[in-house]
Amino acid sequence: MTDSKETARTRGAGAKRRRLMEAAADVVHRQGAERTTIADIARAAEVPVGNVYYYFKTKDELVAAALSEHERHLNLLVSQLDRLPGPRERLKGLIEGWVGQRDLAARYGCPTGTLAAELGKRDEGGLDVEAGRVVRILLRWVADQFRELGQPDPEGLALTLVGAYQGMSLLANALRDPGVMDREGARLIAWIDSLHAA
């Protein structure tokens, strides 16, 4: 086999794996980890079910892939926000991004938060710890923004902001009201505007 054929095969396998990871993140968010089957993910990725096992041996491996996909999306978001001129603009951009997902949040909740809550009810597996790790990435980034603003207790403020997001996405989902995200997002932006830089 020529190198170019091998490279094309590797690239094709990588693309299929990426499709499966993206489908896992989407399907698990919409259905929950327990209700999702490997066949559901294969169907969403347009991959034959038998091929899934080449990349992921168990459903838990697919759930871990969904968490990796959430982390990838978070890292992309953070890298975009880091291009904004200052920490206040970055925090407000984060909130605006959350509000921009209001319809999805009202229907399914926060992708990482709902999955973390579901996985936290399991007795085994370690996926709950992995979900917590993804949330910690966001908390650290938010704390860094508060620190750059010169705010006392940046870690506590990060917990407040991320906790407010989790609460508003949970309430938007429970009430099936995307307007909760709009109203609470505006309140959070006003709070960020009220903070005085040191």
C-alpha positions as CSV (number, residue, x, y, z in Angstrom):
1,M,0.0,0.0,0.0
2,T,1.4,3.4,-0.9
3,D,1.9,6.1,1.7
4,S,-0.8,8.3,0.2
5,K,-3.3,5.5,0.5
6,E,-2.4,4.9,4.1
7,T,-2.6,8.6,4.9
8,A,-6.0,8.8,3.2
9,R,-7.2,5.8,5.2
10,T,-5.9,7.3,8.5
11,R,-7.5,10.6,7.6
12,G,-10.8,8.8,6.9
13,A,-10.6,6.9,10.2
14,G,-9.9,10.1,12.0
15,A,-12.9,11.8,10.4
16,K,-15.2,8.9,11.3
17,R,-13.9,8.9,14.9
18,R,-14.6,12.7,15.1
19,R,-18.1,12.2,13.7
20,L,-18.8,9.5,16.4
21,M,-17.5,11.8,19.1
22,E,-19.6,14.7,17.9
23,A,-22.7,12.5,17.6
24,A,-22.0,11.1,21.1
25,A,-21.9,14.6,22.6
26,D,-25.1,15.6,20.9
27,V,-27.1,12.4,21.5
28,V,-26.0,12.1,25.1
29,H,-27.0,15.7,25.7
30,R,-30.4,15.2,24.2
31,Q,-31.2,11.8,25.6
32,G,-29.0,11.3,28.7
33,A,-26.2,8.8,29.0
34,E,-28.4,6.0,30.4
35,R,-31.1,6.2,27.6
36,T,-28.5,6.5,24.8
37,T,-27.5,3.3,23.0
38,I,-24.5,2.7,20.8
39,A,-26.9,2.3,17.9
40,D,-28.4,5.8,18.6
41,I,-24.9,7.3,18.3
42,A,-24.0,5.2,15.2
43,R,-27.2,6.4,13.5
44,A,-26.5,10.1,14.3
45,A,-23.0,9.8,13.0
46,E,-24.1,7.8,9.9
47,V,-21.7,5.0,10.8
48,P,-22.7,1.3,10.7
49,V,-23.1,0.0,14.3
50,G,-20.5,-2.6,13.8
51,N,-17.9,0.0,12.8
52,V,-18.4,1.8,16.1
53,Y,-16.7,-1.0,18.0
54,Y,-13.5,-0.4,16.0
55,Y,-13.2,3.1,17.7
56,F,-15.1,2.6,21.0
57,K,-15.6,-0.8,22.7
58,T,-18.3,0.2,25.2
59,K,-21.0,2.8,25.7
60,D,-18.9,4.3,28.6
61,E,-16.1,4.9,26.1
62,L,-18.6,6.9,24.0
63,V,-19.8,8.8,27.0
64,A,-16.1,9.6,27.8
65,A,-15.8,10.7,24.1
66,A,-18.8,13.0,24.6
67,L,-17.1,14.6,27.6
68,S,-13.9,15.0,25.5
69,E,-16.1,16.8,22.9
70,H,-17.5,19.1,25.6
71,E,-14.0,19.9,26.6
72,R,-13.0,20.6,23.0
73,H,-15.9,23.0,22.6
74,L,-15.0,24.7,25.8
75,N,-11.4,25.1,24.7
76,L,-12.6,26.5,21.4
77,L,-14.9,29.0,23.2
78,V,-12.2,30.1,25.6
79,S,-9.7,30.6,22.8
80,Q,-12.2,32.8,21.0
81,L,-13.0,34.7,24.2
82,D,-9.3,35.2,24.9
83,R,-9.1,37.4,21.8
84,L,-11.4,40.0,23.4
85,P,-9.5,43.0,24.8
86,G,-10.0,42.5,28.6
87,P,-11.4,40.2,31.3
88,R,-14.7,42.1,31.6
89,E,-15.4,41.7,27.9
90,R,-14.4,38.1,28.1
91,L,-16.7,37.3,31.0
92,K,-19.6,39.2,29.3
93,G,-18.8,37.3,26.1
94,L,-19.1,34.0,28.0
95,I,-22.5,35.0,29.4
96,E,-23.7,36.1,26.0
97,G,-22.6,32.7,24.6
98,W,-24.6,31.0,27.3
99,V,-27.7,33.1,26.5
100,G,-27.2,32.4,22.8
101,Q,-27.8,28.7,23.6
102,R,-31.0,29.5,25.4
103,D,-33.3,27.3,23.2
104,L,-31.0,24.3,23.6
105,A,-30.7,24.9,27.4
106,A,-34.5,25.2,27.8
107,R,-35.0,21.9,26.0
108,Y,-32.0,19.8,27.4
109,G,-30.1,21.9,30.0
110,C,-26.4,22.5,30.1
111,P,-24.6,19.8,28.1
112,T,-21.8,19.3,30.7
113,G,-23.8,20.1,33.8
114,T,-26.7,17.7,33.0
115,L,-24.2,14.9,32.1
116,A,-22.2,15.6,35.3
117,A,-25.4,15.3,37.4
118,E,-26.4,12.1,35.7
119,L,-23.0,10.5,36.0
120,G,-22.8,11.6,39.7
121,K,-25.6,9.2,40.4
122,R,-23.5,6.2,39.3
123,D,-21.6,4.1,41.8
124,E,-18.7,3.2,39.5
125,G,-16.9,4.1,36.3
126,G,-15.1,7.3,37.1
127,L,-16.9,9.3,34.4
128,D,-18.3,11.6,37.1
129,V,-14.8,12.6,37.9
130,E,-14.1,13.3,34.3
131,A,-17.2,15.5,34.0
132,G,-16.0,17.4,37.1
133,R,-12.6,17.9,35.4
134,V,-14.3,19.6,32.4
135,V,-16.2,21.9,34.8
136,R,-13.0,22.7,36.6
137,I,-11.4,23.9,33.3
138,L,-14.2,26.5,33.0
139,L,-14.0,27.5,36.7
140,R,-10.2,28.1,36.4
141,W,-10.6,30.2,33.3
142,V,-13.4,32.3,34.9
143,A,-11.3,32.7,38.1
144,D,-8.4,34.0,35.9
145,Q,-10.7,36.7,34.5
146,F,-11.8,37.8,37.9
147,R,-8.2,37.8,39.1
148,E,-7.1,39.9,36.1
149,L,-9.9,42.3,37.1
150,G,-8.3,42.6,40.5
151,Q,-11.3,41.1,42.3
152,P,-10.8,39.6,45.8
153,D,-11.6,35.9,46.0
154,P,-11.6,35.1,42.2
155,E,-12.3,31.4,42.8
156,G,-15.4,32.2,44.8
157,L,-16.6,34.6,42.2
158,A,-16.0,31.9,39.5
159,L,-18.2,29.5,41.5
160,T,-20.9,32.2,41.8
161,L,-20.9,32.9,38.0
162,V,-20.7,29.3,36.9
163,G,-23.2,28.3,39.5
164,A,-25.6,31.0,38.3
165,Y,-25.2,29.6,34.7
166,Q,-26.0,26.1,35.9
167,G,-29.0,27.3,37.9
168,M,-30.4,29.4,35.0
169,S,-30.0,26.6,32.5
170,L,-31.6,24.1,35.0
171,L,-34.5,26.5,35.5
172,A,-34.9,27.2,31.8
173,N,-35.0,23.5,31.3
174,A,-37.4,22.7,34.1
175,L,-39.8,25.6,33.1
176,R,-39.2,25.1,29.4
177,D,-38.7,28.8,29.2
178,P,-35.7,30.2,27.3
179,G,-36.6,33.6,28.6
180,V,-35.0,32.6,31.9
181,M,-31.6,32.6,30.2
182,D,-32.3,36.1,28.7
183,R,-33.3,37.6,32.0
184,E,-30.7,36.0,34.2
185,G,-28.0,36.6,31.5
186,A,-28.8,40.3,31.6
187,R,-28.6,40.3,35.4
188,L,-25.2,38.6,35.2
189,I,-23.9,41.1,32.6
190,A,-25.1,44.0,34.8
191,W,-23.2,42.4,37.8
192,I,-20.0,42.1,35.7
193,D,-20.4,45.8,34.7
194,S,-20.8,46.8,38.3
195,L,-17.4,45.3,39.4
196,H,-14.7,47.8,39.8
197,A,-11.3,46.9,38.4
198,A,-8.5,47.2,41.0
